[in-house]
Amino acid sequence: MKLDGEPIDTTRPPSGLEEETEGARSFALDQMARALASPSFRAELRETLLGLLGDLSTERATG
Amino acid sequence: MNIYDLLRAARDYEPPTRLHPLVIETYDAYDAHGGRLPPRTLDGLGQALDALEAGGLSGLIELADVFFGLAVFAWFLEDKLEDALSAEAVREFIRARRDLYAWIVGQLELARQEERRLGSGSHARLVGRAREVQA
């Protein structure tokens, strides 16, 4: 699944610092939050979920 | 919860723009266990989702928010952390809720059939009908 639309910062936080763990957590949560906030990505997620939950069309699932 | 409220909620539903706290907790557990999802983490998440399922319409809406968050988490695990195994575990966790989803879709279909039967399809008539059913 690819993100499109707004650019996503894929720069990892600097390593070797005491705050590395917290930095990695912030990075991960930020990446997921940015993805979720992307309208085009949310549309892809919707299709992904429908695929996981059953062979049901978006039309049928949401009216 | 009546099927008309469910239909309206389904039509009005917008995917979340923020991660649900349960998804953040799941990520934290994954991270705390060195990049793996222990069964007890998923068991705990399952119990939390059971509580949401039992929470009426607002619980179901929140449940949908969690599903979206978990789908993002699965994407992050696979595409960013290259942990396909954990990503599949999350997807399998979502798949395990198919029965609930099928039930919701069935309820929506019932509501739509009733909407067609009433003719106009106007929400006002549906709300009126819902009140009759509840009375």
N, CA and C atoms of all chains as a GROMACS GRO file, in nm:
protein
  594
    1MET      N    1   0.085  -0.118   0.000
    1MET     CA    2   0.000   0.000   0.000
    1MET      C    3   0.090   0.124   0.000
    2LYS      N    4   0.061   0.215  -0.088
    2LYS     CA    5   0.146   0.333  -0.098
    2LYS      C    6   0.070   0.457  -0.054
    3LEU      N    7   0.144   0.544   0.009
    3LEU     CA    8   0.087   0.673   0.044
    3LEU      C    9   0.098   0.764  -0.075
    4ASP      N   10  -0.005   0.838  -0.102
    4ASP     CA   11   0.008   0.944  -0.200
    4ASP      C   12  -0.056   1.068  -0.141
    5GLY      N   13  -0.046   1.176  -0.214
    5GLY     CA   14  -0.095   1.299  -0.156
    5GLY      C   15   0.017   1.368  -0.081
    6GLU      N   16  -0.009   1.405   0.042
    6GLU     CA   17   0.090   1.482   0.117
    6GLU      C   18   0.215   1.399   0.143
    7PRO      N   19   0.333   1.465   0.134
    7PRO     CA   20   0.458   1.392   0.155
    7PRO      C   21   0.472   1.344   0.298
    8ILE      N   22   0.529   1.228   0.313
    8ILE     CA   23   0.551   1.171   0.446
    8ILE      C   24   0.700   1.178   0.477
    9ASP      N   25   0.732   1.229   0.594
    9ASP     CA   26   0.871   1.238   0.636
    9ASP      C   27   0.917   1.100   0.682
   10THR      N   28   1.006   1.042   0.605
   10THR     CA   29   1.052   0.907   0.640
   10THR      C   30   1.190   0.911   0.704
   11THR      N   31   1.232   1.030   0.746
   11THR     CA   32   1.363   1.041   0.811
   11THR      C   33   1.354   0.984   0.952
   12ARG      N   34   1.433   0.887   0.978
   12ARG     CA   35   1.431   0.829   1.113
   12ARG      C   36   1.498   0.923   1.212
   13PRO      N   37   1.459   0.916   1.337
   13PRO     CA   38   1.523   1.001   1.437
   13PRO      C   39   1.668   0.959   1.456
   14PRO      N   40   1.752   1.052   1.502
   14PRO     CA   41   1.892   1.018   1.521
   14PRO      C   42   1.909   0.905   1.620
   15SER      N   43   2.003   0.817   1.591
   15SER     CA   44   2.025   0.703   1.680
   15SER      C   45   2.142   0.732   1.773
   16GLY      N   46   2.156   0.646   1.873
   16GLY     CA   47   2.267   0.660   1.964
   16GLY      C   48   2.244   0.761   2.075
   17LEU      N   49   2.127   0.816   2.079
   17LEU     CA   50   2.096   0.911   2.184
   17LEU      C   51   2.015   0.841   2.294
   18GLU      N   52   2.020   0.903   2.410
   18GLU     CA   53   1.945   0.846   2.522
   18GLU      C   54   1.796   0.843   2.493
   19GLU      N   55   1.752   0.939   2.415
   19GLU     CA   56   1.610   0.949   2.386
   19GLU      C   57   1.569   0.863   2.266
   20GLU      N   58   1.656   0.772   2.226
   20GLU     CA   59   1.629   0.699   2.102
   20GLU      C   60   1.497   0.624   2.108
   21THR      N   61   1.472   0.558   2.220
   21THR     CA   62   1.349   0.479   2.230
   21THR      C   63   1.227   0.568   2.216
   22GLU      N   64   1.231   0.678   2.289
   22GLU     CA   65   1.116   0.768   2.281
   22GLU      C   66   1.107   0.830   2.141
   23GLY      N   67   1.224   0.857   2.082
   23GLY     CA   68   1.225   0.911   1.947
   23GLY      C   69   1.166   0.814   1.847
   24ALA      N   70   1.198   0.686   1.862
   24ALA     CA   71   1.145   0.585   1.771
   24ALA      C   72   0.994   0.573   1.789
   25ARG      N   73   0.948   0.583   1.912
   25ARG     CA   74   0.804   0.576   1.938
   25ARG      C   75   0.734   0.695   1.873
   26SER      N   76   0.791   0.812   1.894
   26SER     CA   77   0.730   0.932   1.836
   26SER      C   78   0.727   0.922   1.684
   27PHE      N   79   0.836   0.871   1.629
   27PHE     CA   80   0.844   0.855   1.484
   27PHE      C   81   0.733   0.761   1.435
   28ALA      N   82   0.720   0.648   1.502
   28ALA     CA   83   0.621   0.549   1.459
   28ALA      C   84   0.479   0.605   1.469
   29LEU      N   85   0.449   0.665   1.582
   29LEU     CA   86   0.313   0.718   1.600
   29LEU      C   87   0.286   0.832   1.504
   30ASP      N   88   0.388   0.911   1.478
   30ASP     CA   89   0.372   1.022   1.384
   30ASP      C   90   0.347   0.969   1.243
   31GLN      N   91   0.420   0.866   1.204
   31GLN     CA   92   0.401   0.808   1.071
   31GLN      C   93   0.258   0.754   1.055
   32MET      N   94   0.213   0.684   1.156
   32MET     CA   95   0.078   0.626   1.148
   32MET      C   96  -0.028   0.735   1.150
   33ALA      N   97  -0.005   0.838   1.232
   33ALA     CA   98  -0.103   0.947   1.240
   33ALA      C   99  -0.110   1.022   1.108
   34ARG      N  100   0.006   1.045   1.046
   34ARG     CA  101   0.007   1.114   0.917
   34ARG      C  102  -0.065   1.031   0.811
   35ALA      N  103  -0.041   0.901   0.814
   35ALA     CA  104  -0.108   0.815   0.716
   35ALA      C  105  -0.260   0.820   0.735
   36LEU      N  106  -0.301   0.814   0.861
   36LEU     CA  107  -0.444   0.813   0.890
   36LEU      C  108  -0.509   0.946   0.852
   37ALA      N  109  -0.433   1.053   0.860
   37ALA     CA  110  -0.489   1.185   0.828
   37ALA      C  111  -0.494   1.211   0.678
   38SER      N  112  -0.432   1.124   0.600
   38SER     CA  113  -0.431   1.143   0.455
   38SER      C  114  -0.560   1.090   0.394
   39PRO      N  115  -0.641   1.178   0.331
   39PRO     CA  116  -0.769   1.131   0.274
   39PRO      C  117  -0.753   1.016   0.176
   40SER      N  118  -0.652   1.024   0.091
   40SER     CA  119  -0.636   0.918  -0.009
   40SER      C  120  -0.596   0.787   0.059
   41PHE      N  121  -0.516   0.798   0.164
   41PHE     CA  122  -0.475   0.676   0.233
   41PHE      C  123  -0.592   0.616   0.308
   42ARG      N  124  -0.676   0.702   0.365
   42ARG     CA  125  -0.794   0.650   0.436
   42ARG      C  126  -0.885   0.574   0.340
   43ALA      N  127  -0.893   0.622   0.217
   43ALA     CA  128  -0.975   0.552   0.118
   43ALA      C  129  -0.916   0.413   0.090
   44GLU      N  130  -0.784   0.406   0.085
   44GLU     CA  131  -0.720   0.275   0.064
   44GLU      C  132  -0.743   0.184   0.184
   45LEU      N  133  -0.736   0.244   0.302
   45LEU     CA  134  -0.759   0.164   0.423
   45LEU      C  135  -0.900   0.107   0.426
   46ARG      N  136  -0.993   0.188   0.381
   46ARG     CA  137  -1.133   0.144   0.379
   46ARG      C  138  -1.146   0.018   0.293
   47GLU      N  139  -1.084   0.021   0.177
   47GLU     CA  140  -1.089  -0.096   0.088
   47GLU      C  141  -1.016  -0.214   0.151
   48THR      N  142  -0.905  -0.185   0.216
   48THR     CA  143  -0.831  -0.292   0.283
   48THR      C  144  -0.917  -0.359   0.389
   49LEU      N  145  -0.983  -0.276   0.468
   49LEU     CA  146  -1.068  -0.331   0.574
   49LEU      C  147  -1.182  -0.414   0.518
   50LEU      N  148  -1.242  -0.362   0.411
   50LEU     CA  149  -1.352  -0.437   0.351
   50LEU      C  150  -1.303  -0.571   0.299
   51GLY      N  151  -1.181  -0.571   0.248
   51GLY     CA  152  -1.123  -0.697   0.202
   51GLY      C  153  -1.100  -0.794   0.316
   52LEU      N  154  -1.060  -0.741   0.431
   52LEU     CA  155  -1.035  -0.828   0.546
   52LEU      C  156  -1.163  -0.879   0.609
   53LEU      N  157  -1.263  -0.794   0.609
   53LEU     CA  158  -1.385  -0.828   0.682
   53LEU      C  159  -1.485  -0.907   0.599
   54GLY      N  160  -1.466  -0.909   0.470
   54GLY     CA  161  -1.557  -0.988   0.388
   54GLY      C  162  -1.560  -0.938   0.246
   55ASP      N  163  -1.608  -1.022   0.158
   55ASP     CA  164  -1.615  -0.984   0.017
   55ASP      C  165  -1.740  -0.901  -0.006
   56LEU      N  166  -1.739  -0.785   0.053
   56LEU     CA  167  -1.855  -0.698   0.044
   56LEU      C  168  -1.814  -0.567  -0.018
   57SER      N  169  -1.894  -0.515  -0.104
   57SER     CA  170  -1.858  -0.391  -0.170
   57SER      C  171  -1.875  -0.273  -0.075
   58THR      N  172  -1.806  -0.165  -0.103
   58THR     CA  173  -1.821  -0.043  -0.024
   58THR      C  174  -1.966   0.004  -0.028
   59GLU      N  175  -2.026  -0.008  -0.145
   59GLU     CA  176  -2.165   0.036  -0.161
   59GLU      C  177  -2.255  -0.037  -0.065
   60ARG      N  178  -2.235  -0.170  -0.058
   60ARG     CA  179  -2.322  -0.247   0.029
   60ARG      C  180  -2.294  -0.218   0.175
   61ALA      N  181  -2.168  -0.195   0.204
   61ALA     CA  182  -2.131  -0.176   0.345
   61ALA      C  183  -2.174  -0.042   0.400
   62THR      N  184  -2.178   0.057   0.318
   62THR     CA  185  -2.203   0.191   0.372
   62THR      C  186  -2.327   0.257   0.313
   63GLY      N  187  -2.384   0.197   0.214
   63GLY     CA  188  -2.502   0.257   0.154
   63GLY      C  189  -2.463   0.371   0.064
   64MET      N  190  -3.032   0.012   2.044
   64MET     CA  191  -2.992   0.055   1.910
   64MET      C  192  -3.093   0.003   1.808
   65ASN      N  193  -3.145   0.091   1.725
   65ASN     CA  194  -3.233   0.043   1.620
   65ASN      C  195  -3.162   0.052   1.485
   66ILE      N  196  -3.217  -0.018   1.388
   66ILE     CA  197  -3.146  -0.031   1.261
   66ILE      C  198  -3.141   0.101   1.186
   67TYR      N  199  -3.233   0.192   1.215
   67TYR     CA  200  -3.231   0.321   1.144
   67TYR      C  201  -3.118   0.409   1.195
   68ASP      N  202  -3.096   0.403   1.327
   68ASP     CA  203  -2.982   0.477   1.381
   68ASP      C  204  -2.851   0.419   1.325
   69LEU      N  205  -2.849   0.287   1.312
   69LEU     CA  206  -2.730   0.222   1.258
   69LEU      C  207  -2.708   0.264   1.112
   70LEU      N  208  -2.815   0.270   1.037
   70LEU     CA  209  -2.805   0.311   0.896
   70LEU      C  210  -2.755   0.455   0.887
   71ARG      N  211  -2.811   0.540   0.968
   71ARG     CA  212  -2.769   0.680   0.965
   71ARG      C  213  -2.621   0.692   1.004
   72ALA      N  214  -2.582   0.616   1.108
   72ALA     CA  215  -2.442   0.621   1.154
   72ALA      C  216  -2.348   0.572   1.044
   73ALA      N  217  -2.391   0.467   0.973
   73ALA     CA  218  -2.306   0.414   0.866
   73ALA      C  219  -2.290   0.516   0.754
   74ARG      N  220  -2.397   0.587   0.724
   74ARG     CA  221  -2.390   0.686   0.616
   74ARG      C  222  -2.308   0.808   0.658
   75ASP      N  223  -2.315   0.841   0.786
   75ASP     CA  224  -2.245   0.961   0.834
   75ASP      C  225  -2.100   0.932   0.872
   76TYR      N  226  -2.065   0.804   0.881
   76TYR     CA  227  -1.934   0.769   0.936
   76TYR      C  228  -1.819   0.822   0.851
   77GLU      N  229  -1.725   0.884   0.919
   77GLU     CA  230  -1.600   0.928   0.855
   77GLU      C  231  -1.485   0.859   0.927
   78PRO      N  232  -1.394   0.801   0.851
   78PRO     CA  233  -1.279   0.737   0.917
   78PRO      C  234  -1.205   0.836   1.006
   79PRO      N  235  -1.145   0.786   1.111
   79PRO     CA  236  -1.078   0.876   1.206
   79PRO      C  237  -0.956   0.942   1.144
   80THR      N  238  -0.917   1.054   1.198
   80THR     CA  239  -0.794   1.121   1.154
   80THR      C  240  -0.686   1.111   1.261
   81ARG      N  241  -0.718   1.043   1.371
   81ARG     CA  242  -0.620   1.022   1.477
   81ARG      C  243  -0.620   0.875   1.517
   82LEU      N  244  -0.509   0.832   1.570
   82LEU     CA  245  -0.499   0.694   1.616
   82LEU      C  246  -0.581   0.676   1.743
   83HIS      N  247  -0.657   0.570   1.747
   83HIS     CA  248  -0.733   0.539   1.868
   83HIS      C  249  -0.635   0.497   1.979
   84PRO      N  250  -0.664   0.536   2.104
   84PRO     CA  251  -0.574   0.498   2.215
   84PRO      C  252  -0.544   0.349   2.223
   85LEU      N  253  -0.639   0.264   2.187
   85LEU     CA  254  -0.613   0.120   2.191
   85LEU      C  255  -0.505   0.080   2.090
   86VAL      N  256  -0.500   0.151   1.979
   86VAL     CA  257  -0.398   0.122   1.878
   86VAL      C  258  -0.261   0.167   1.929
   87ILE      N  259  -0.259   0.281   1.995
   87ILE     CA  260  -0.133   0.329   2.053
   87ILE      C  261  -0.084   0.231   2.161
   88GLU      N  262  -0.177   0.183   2.241
   88GLU     CA  263  -0.140   0.084   2.343
   88GLU      C  264  -0.084  -0.042   2.279
   89THR      N  265  -0.145  -0.082   2.167
   89THR     CA  266  -0.097  -0.203   2.098
   89THR      C  267   0.043  -0.181   2.044
   90TYR      N  268   0.066  -0.063   1.987
   90TYR     CA  269   0.201  -0.033   1.939
   90TYR      C  270   0.300  -0.036   2.055
   91ASP      N  271   0.262   0.026   2.167
   91ASP     CA  272   0.353   0.031   2.282
   91ASP      C  273   0.387  -0.110   2.331
   92ALA      N  274   0.287  -0.198   2.331
   92ALA     CA  275   0.312  -0.336   2.374
   92ALA      C  276   0.407  -0.405   2.276
   93TYR      N  277   0.386  -0.381   2.148
   93TYR     CA  278   0.474  -0.437   2.045
   93TYR      C  279   0.617  -0.390   2.068
   94ASP      N  280   0.631  -0.263   2.090
   94ASP     CA  281   0.764  -0.203   2.109
   94ASP      C  282   0.828  -0.255   2.238
   95ALA      N  283   0.748  -0.265   2.343
   95ALA     CA  284   0.801  -0.309   2.472
   95ALA      C  285   0.847  -0.454   2.470
   96HIS      N  286   0.792  -0.532   2.376
   96HIS     CA  287   0.830  -0.673   2.366
   96HIS      C  288   0.932  -0.695   2.254
   97GLY      N  289   1.006  -0.591   2.226
   97GLY     CA  290   1.115  -0.607   2.130
   97GLY      C  291   1.070  -0.631   1.987
   98GLY      N  292   0.956  -0.576   1.952
   98GLY     CA  293   0.910  -0.590   1.813
   98GLY      C  294   0.835  -0.718   1.786
   99ARG      N  295   0.755  -0.757   1.880
   99ARG     CA  296   0.664  -0.870   1.855
   99ARG      C  297   0.535  -0.848   1.932
  100LEU      N  298   0.432  -0.914   1.885
  100LEU     CA  299   0.300  -0.900   1.948
  100LEU      C  300   0.271  -1.026   2.028
  101PRO      N  301   0.288  -1.021   2.160
  101PRO     CA  302   0.257  -1.140   2.240
  101PRO      C  303   0.107  -1.170   2.234
  102PRO      N  304   0.073  -1.299   2.240
  102PRO     CA  305  -0.069  -1.335   2.236
  102PRO      C  306  -0.152  -1.261   2.340
  103ARG      N  307  -0.094  -1.238   2.458
  103ARG     CA  308  -0.176  -1.173   2.562
  103ARG      C  309  -0.211  -1.029   2.526
  104THR      N  310  -0.126  -0.967   2.444
  104THR     CA  311  -0.158  -0.831   2.398
  104THR      C  312  -0.283  -0.834   2.310
  105LEU      N  313  -0.284  -0.928   2.217
  105LEU     CA  314  -0.400  -0.937   2.129
  105LEU      C  315  -0.523  -0.986   2.205
  106ASP      N  316  -0.502  -1.073   2.305
  106ASP     CA  317  -0.615  -1.116   2.388
  106ASP      C  318  -0.676  -0.996   2.460
  107GLY      N  319  -0.589  -0.912   2.516
  107GLY     CA  320  -0.637  -0.793   2.587
  107GLY      C  321  -0.709  -0.697   2.494
  108LEU      N  322  -0.654  -0.683   2.374
  108LEU     CA  323  -0.720  -0.596   2.276
  108LEU      C  324  -0.856  -0.654   2.238
  109GLY      N  325  -0.861  -0.786   2.225
  109GLY     CA  326  -0.988  -0.850   2.193
  109GLY      C  327  -1.093  -0.824   2.299
  110GLN      N  328  -1.051  -0.829   2.424
  110GLN     CA  329  -1.145  -0.802   2.534
  110GLN      C  330  -1.194  -0.657   2.530
  111ALA      N  331  -1.103  -0.567   2.497
  111ALA     CA  332  -1.142  -0.426   2.487
  111ALA      C  333  -1.244  -0.408   2.373
  112LEU      N  334  -1.222  -0.479   2.263
  112LEU     CA  335  -1.316  -0.468   2.152
  112LEU      C  336  -1.450  -0.533   2.185
  113ASP      N  337  -1.446  -0.640   2.262
  113ASP     CA  338  -1.571  -0.701   2.308
  113ASP      C  339  -1.654  -0.599   2.384
  114ALA      N  340  -1.586  -0.522   2.468
  114ALA     CA  341  -1.657  -0.421   2.548
  114ALA      C  342  -1.717  -0.315   2.456
  115LEU      N  343  -1.645  -0.279   2.352
  115LEU     CA  344  -1.699  -0.180   2.258
  115LEU      C  345  -1.820  -0.236   2.186
  116GLU      N  346  -1.811  -0.363   2.146
  116GLU     CA  347  -1.924  -0.425   2.076
  116GLU      C  348  -2.050  -0.422   2.160
  117ALA      N  349  -2.030  -0.435   2.290
  117ALA     CA  350  -2.144  -0.437   2.381
  117ALA      C  351  -2.191  -0.295   2.416
  118GLY      N  352  -2.123  -0.197   2.362
  118GLY     CA  353  -2.150  -0.058   2.401
  118GLY      C  354  -2.247   0.015   2.312
  119GLY      N  355  -2.329  -0.059   2.238
  119GLY     CA  356  -2.429   0.007   2.154
  119GLY      C  357  -2.368   0.075   2.034
  120LEU      N  358  -2.442   0.168   1.978
  120LEU     CA  359  -2.402   0.232   1.854
  120LEU      C  360  -2.269   0.308   1.869
  121SER      N  361  -2.254   0.382   1.980
  121SER     CA  362  -2.130   0.458   1.997
  121SER      C  363  -2.011   0.364   2.008
  122GLY      N  364  -2.033   0.248   2.068
  122GLY     CA  365  -1.926   0.149   2.077
  122GLY      C  366  -1.888   0.095   1.941
  123LEU      N  367  -1.987   0.072   1.856
  123LEU     CA  368  -1.959   0.021   1.721
  123LEU      C  369  -1.883   0.124   1.638
  124ILE      N  370  -1.920   0.251   1.657
  124ILE     CA  371  -1.848   0.357   1.583
  124ILE      C  372  -1.702   0.362   1.629
  125GLU      N  373  -1.684   0.352   1.759
  125GLU     CA  374  -1.547   0.353   1.811
  125GLU      C  375  -1.471   0.230   1.763
  126LEU      N  376  -1.543   0.119   1.754
  126LEU     CA  377  -1.481  -0.004   1.704
  126LEU      C  378  -1.430   0.016   1.562
  127ALA      N  379  -1.508   0.084   1.481
  127ALA     CA  380  -1.465   0.112   1.343
  127ALA      C  381  -1.338   0.197   1.344
  128ASP      N  382  -1.332   0.292   1.437
  128ASP     CA  383  -1.211   0.375   1.449
  128ASP      C  384  -1.089   0.289   1.484
  129VAL      N  385  -1.111   0.192   1.572
  129VAL     CA  386  -1.001   0.103   1.609
  129VAL      C  387  -0.957   0.022   1.487
  130PHE      N  388  -1.053  -0.028   1.410
  130PHE     CA  389  -1.020  -0.107   1.290
  130PHE      C  390  -0.933  -0.025   1.195
  131PHE      N  391  -0.971   0.099   1.173
  131PHE     CA  392  -0.890   0.183   1.085
  131PHE      C  393  -0.749   0.199   1.140
  132GLY      N  394  -0.741   0.221   1.271
  132GLY     CA  395  -0.610   0.236   1.333
  132GLY      C  396  -0.527   0.110   1.322
  133LEU      N  397  -0.592  -0.005   1.340
  133LEU     CA  398  -0.519  -0.131   1.328
  133LEU      C  399  -0.472  -0.155   1.185
  134ALA      N  400  -0.553  -0.114   1.090
  134ALA     CA  401  -0.513  -0.129   0.949
  134ALA      C  402  -0.389  -0.043   0.921
  135VAL      N  403  -0.385   0.076   0.979
  135VAL     CA  404  -0.266   0.161   0.964
  135VAL      C  405  -0.146   0.095   1.033
  136PHE      N  406  -0.171   0.040   1.149
  136PHE     CA  407  -0.064  -0.028   1.222
  136PHE      C  408  -0.007  -0.143   1.139
  137ALA      N  409  -0.095  -0.222   1.079
  137ALA     CA  410  -0.049  -0.334   0.995
  137ALA      C  411   0.034  -0.281   0.878
  138TRP      N  412  -0.012  -0.172   0.818
  138TRP     CA  413   0.066  -0.111   0.708
  138TRP      C  414   0.204  -0.068   0.758
  139PHE      N  415   0.208  -0.003   0.874
  139PHE     CA  416   0.335   0.045   0.928
  139PHE      C  417   0.429  -0.072   0.957
  140LEU      N  418   0.374  -0.178   1.016
  140LEU     CA  419   0.457  -0.294   1.048
  140LEU      C  420   0.520  -0.353   0.922
  141GLU      N  421   0.440  -0.364   0.818
  141GLU     CA  422   0.490  -0.430   0.698
  141GLU      C  423   0.577  -0.339   0.613
  142ASP      N  424   0.528  -0.217   0.588
  142ASP     CA  425   0.599  -0.128   0.496
  142ASP      C  426   0.716  -0.055   0.559
  143LYS      N  427   0.706  -0.020   0.684
  143LYS     CA  428   0.811   0.060   0.748
  143LYS      C  429   0.905  -0.023   0.834
  144LEU      N  430   0.849  -0.121   0.906
  144LEU     CA  431   0.934  -0.202   0.993
  144LEU      C  432   0.969  -0.337   0.930
  145GLU      N  433   0.910  -0.364   0.815
  145GLU     CA  434   0.935  -0.490   0.743
  145GLU      C  435   0.910  -0.611   0.833
  146ASP      N  436   0.806  -0.602   0.911
  146ASP     CA  437   0.766  -0.712   0.999
  146ASP      C  438   0.635  -0.770   0.946
  147ALA      N  439   0.649  -0.849   0.842
  147ALA     CA  440   0.529  -0.905   0.776
  147ALA      C  441   0.453  -1.000   0.869
  148LEU      N  442   0.526  -1.068   0.956
  148LEU     CA  443   0.462  -1.166   1.045
  148LEU      C  444   0.364  -1.096   1.141
  149SER      N  445   0.412  -0.989   1.204
  149SER     CA  446   0.324  -0.917   1.297
  149SER      C  447   0.211  -0.847   1.222
  150ALA      N  448   0.242  -0.796   1.103
  150ALA     CA  449   0.138  -0.732   1.023
  150ALA      C  450   0.026  -0.831   0.992
  151GLU      N  451   0.064  -0.954   0.960
  151GLU     CA  452  -0.038  -1.055   0.930
  151GLU      C  453  -0.116  -1.092   1.056
  152ALA      N  454  -0.049  -1.090   1.171
  152ALA     CA  455  -0.120  -1.120   1.296
  152ALA      C  456  -0.228  -1.014   1.322
  153VAL      N  457  -0.195  -0.890   1.292
  153VAL     CA  458  -0.294  -0.782   1.311
  153VAL      C  459  -0.409  -0.801   1.212
  154ARG      N  460  -0.376  -0.833   1.088
  154ARG     CA  461  -0.482  -0.853   0.988
  154ARG      C  462  -0.572  -0.972   1.027
  155GLU      N  463  -0.509  -1.076   1.078
  155GLU     CA  464  -0.587  -1.192   1.119
  155GLU      C  465  -0.679  -1.156   1.236
  156PHE      N  466  -0.628  -1.070   1.322
  156PHE     CA  467  -0.710  -1.022   1.435
  156PHE      C  468  -0.834  -0.949   1.382
  157ILE      N  469  -0.816  -0.868   1.279
  157ILE     CA  470  -0.931  -0.798   1.220
  157ILE      C  471  -1.026  -0.898   1.154
  158ARG      N  472  -0.967  -0.994   1.081
  158ARG     CA  473  -1.052  -1.094   1.014
  158ARG      C  474  -1.139  -1.170   1.113
  159ALA      N  475  -1.088  -1.188   1.233
  159ALA     CA  476  -1.163  -1.264   1.334
  159ALA      C  477  -1.294  -1.196   1.372
  160ARG      N  478  -1.310  -1.071   1.333
  160ARG     CA  479  -1.433  -0.997   1.365
  160ARG      C  480  -1.531  -0.996   1.249
  161ARG      N  481  -1.514  -1.085   1.155
  161ARG     CA  482  -1.599  -1.083   1.036
  161ARG      C  483  -1.746  -1.108   1.069
  162ASP      N  484  -1.770  -1.190   1.170
  162ASP     CA  485  -1.910  -1.221   1.203
  162ASP      C  486  -1.985  -1.095   1.247
  163LEU      N  487  -1.917  -1.013   1.324
  163LEU     CA  488  -1.980  -0.888   1.368
  163LEU      C  489  -2.008  -0.799   1.247
  164TYR      N  490  -1.910  -0.791   1.159
  164TYR     CA  491  -1.927  -0.707   1.041
  164TYR      C  492  -2.044  -0.758   0.956
  165ALA      N  493  -2.051  -0.889   0.940
  165ALA     CA  494  -2.160  -0.948   0.861
  165ALA      C  495  -2.295  -0.914   0.926
  166TRP      N  496  -2.300  -0.917   1.059
  166TRP     CA  497  -2.424  -0.883   1.129
  166TRP      C  498  -2.462  -0.737   1.102
  167ILE      N  499  -2.364  -0.648   1.109
  167ILE     CA  500  -2.392  -0.506   1.085
  167ILE      C  501  -2.443  -0.486   0.942
  168VAL      N  502  -2.376  -0.548   0.847
  168VAL     CA  503  -2.418  -0.535   0.707
  168VAL      C  504  -2.561  -0.588   0.691
  169GLY      N  505  -2.591  -0.698   0.759
  169GLY     CA  506  -2.727  -0.752   0.753
  169GLY      C  507  -2.830  -0.655   0.808
  170GLN      N  508  -2.795  -0.591   0.920
  170GLN     CA  509  -2.886  -0.493   0.979
  170GLN      C  510  -2.906  -0.373   0.886
  171LEU      N  511  -2.798  -0.332   0.821
  171LEU     CA  512  -2.808  -0.219   0.728
  171LEU      C  513  -2.897  -0.255   0.611
  172GLU      N  514  -2.885  -0.380   0.567
  172GLU     CA  515  -2.968  -0.423   0.454
  172GLU      C  516  -3.116  -0.423   0.495
  173LEU      N  517  -3.144  -0.466   0.616
  173LEU     CA  518  -3.282  -0.462   0.666
  173LEU      C  519  -3.335  -0.318   0.668
  174ALA      N  520  -3.251  -0.228   0.717
  174ALA     CA  521  -3.292  -0.087   0.725
  174ALA      C  522  -3.319  -0.032   0.585
  175ARG      N  523  -3.234  -0.071   0.490
  175ARG     CA  524  -3.253  -0.020   0.353
  175ARG      C  525  -3.380  -0.076   0.291
  176GLN      N  526  -3.407  -0.203   0.319
  176GLN     CA  527  -3.530  -0.262   0.267
  176GLN      C  528  -3.651  -0.188   0.322
  177GLU      N  529  -3.644  -0.155   0.450
  177GLU     CA  530  -3.755  -0.082   0.511
  177GLU      C  531  -3.767   0.058   0.451
  178GLU      N  532  -3.651   0.117   0.426
  178GLU     CA  533  -3.649   0.249   0.365
  178GLU      C  534  -3.717   0.245   0.228
  179ARG      N  535  -3.684   0.142   0.151
  179ARG     CA  536  -3.745   0.129   0.018
  179ARG      C  537  -3.895   0.104   0.031
  180ARG      N  538  -3.931   0.024   0.131
  180ARG     CA  539  -4.073  -0.007   0.150
  180ARG      C  540  -4.152   0.119   0.184
  181LEU      N  541  -4.092   0.207   0.263
  181LEU     CA  542  -4.160   0.330   0.300
  181LEU      C  543  -4.171   0.425   0.181
  182GLY      N  544  -4.086   0.405   0.082
  182GLY     CA  545  -4.104   0.479  -0.042
  182GLY      C  546  -4.015   0.600  -0.058
  183SER      N  547  -4.036   0.701   0.022
  183SER     CA  548  -3.964   0.825  -0.002
  183SER      C  549  -3.817   0.814   0.031
  184GLY      N  550  -3.786   0.728   0.127
  184GLY     CA  551  -3.647   0.718   0.170
  184GLY      C  552  -3.603   0.837   0.253
  185SER      N  553  -3.697   0.920   0.292
  185SER     CA  554  -3.656   1.037   0.370
  185SER      C  555  -3.619   0.997   0.511
  186HIS      N  556  -3.522   1.064   0.562
  186HIS     CA  557  -3.478   1.032   0.697
  186HIS      C  558  -3.588   1.061   0.798
  187ALA      N  559  -3.663   1.167   0.776
  187ALA     CA  560  -3.769   1.203   0.871
  187ALA      C  561  -3.868   1.087   0.887
  188ARG      N  562  -3.901   1.025   0.775
  188ARG     CA  563  -3.995   0.913   0.785
  188ARG      C  564  -3.932   0.796   0.857
  189LEU      N  565  -3.805   0.776   0.832
  189LEU     CA  566  -3.736   0.666   0.900
  189LEU      C  567  -3.730   0.689   1.050
  190VAL      N  568  -3.701   0.813   1.087
  190VAL     CA  569  -3.695   0.844   1.230
  190VAL      C  570  -3.831   0.821   1.293
  191GLY      N  571  -3.935   0.864   1.222
  191GLY     CA  572  -4.070   0.842   1.273
  191GLY      C  573  -4.100   0.695   1.290
  192ARG      N  574  -4.058   0.618   1.189
  192ARG     CA  575  -4.077   0.474   1.195
  192ARG      C  576  -4.000   0.412   1.312
  193ALA      N  577  -3.878   0.463   1.332
  193ALA     CA  578  -3.795   0.412   1.442
  193ALA      C  579  -3.864   0.436   1.575
  194ARG      N  580  -3.927   0.553   1.587
  194ARG     CA  581  -3.995   0.583   1.714
  194ARG      C  582  -4.115   0.491   1.734
  195GLU      N  583  -4.182   0.460   1.622
  195GLU     CA  584  -4.295   0.368   1.633
  195GLU      C  585  -4.247   0.231   1.682
  196VAL      N  586  -4.133   0.189   1.626
  196VAL     CA  587  -4.080   0.057   1.663
  196VAL      C  588  -4.042   0.055   1.810
  197GLN      N  589  -3.983   0.167   1.856
  197GLN     CA  590  -3.938   0.170   1.995
  197GLN      C  591  -4.053   0.185   2.094
  198ALA      N  592  -4.163   0.244   2.048
  198ALA     CA  593  -4.275   0.272   2.138
  198ALA      C  594  -4.339   0.142   2.187
   0.00000   0.00000   0.00000
